[in-house]
Amino acid sequence: MTKSSTRAKKYAALLRGINVGGKKKVPMAELRSVLEGLGHGDVQTYLQSGNAVFSSTGQDPAALARELEAAIEDHFGFPVKCLVVDGPYLRAVADACPFPAAELEGRQLHATFFSEPPGPERFAALDPAAYHPEDYRLGDRVLYLYAPDGLGRSELGAALHKPAVLKGIDATTRNWNTVLKLVELTRD
């Protein structure tokens, strides 16, 4: 099958660490232009925190992420880590949530997306009982975090995101409202 006959898929690009505290400013209109310049269609952004949805005939999310990282660095002059996931994967993440998402506020539930499966050994030193009622579960390249007082006050969230735990792996977190919106935006 040639590239021109390959059906476009919808993807979400999750940019890490932009527009926080006045650093790494990436205006969403410019991000849309960067994605369109790469030949992607149906480009939309959601919020100012680095969520973009696009369609592409590219079939490798990791290659799409590397391409976007290079284009962002070229356009803005600084590096930004990006994770790209497709719509079916986002739906699977939402469907596999081990917590009662429908009963919780969006700020209480978060998904941390990883560039590769993190493996439970990374988290073996953490005693979840020490953080009760906060809790977490690992999924496929995702960690689900229940933080009843929100991520900003979550001691478990801070422990899970320590550089020693995440060494050598790219990760970015979204609240559940954002996850659900990205599921909606990536539907075919």
Salt bridges, closest charged atoms under 4 A:
GLU30 OE1 - HIS75 NE2 2.83
GLU67 OE1 - HIS40 NE2 3.43
ASP86 OD2 - LYS9 NZ 2.97
GLU105 OE1 - ARG107 NE 3.20
ASP135 OD2 - ARG137 NH1 2.71
ASP140 OD1 - ARG141 NE 3.96
ASP170 OD2 - LYS81 NZ 3.77
GLU184 OE2 - LYS181 NZ 3.34
